[in-house]
């Protein structure tokens, strides 16, 4: 494991170090990065996310997603792609 640092700006913003952007595949302007906060361990994980419009899912699929989001000890995914494949399989 390698640690990287970034300085917090006046508006609470940071620039992700290039190595971090390369690792998660967020290399272009407009790429979306998701943050998963684990309050128990006081840690944060981040990954490149693919944002899909809600119209891409039916009401039933959105309800399933909400149910998953509120589960304790839910499924963890190694990548955003794995998460999206799981969503598509619902």
Secondary structure as GFF3:
##gff-version 3
##sequence-region A 1 90
A	DSSP	alpha_helix	18	24	.	.	.	ID=ss1
A	DSSP	beta_strand	32	38	.	.	.	ID=ss2
A	DSSP	beta_strand	43	49	.	.	.	ID=ss3
A	DSSP	three_ten_helix	54	56	.	.	.	ID=ss4
A	DSSP	alpha_helix	59	69	.	.	.	ID=ss5
A	DSSP	alpha_helix	80	89	.	.	.	ID=ss6
###
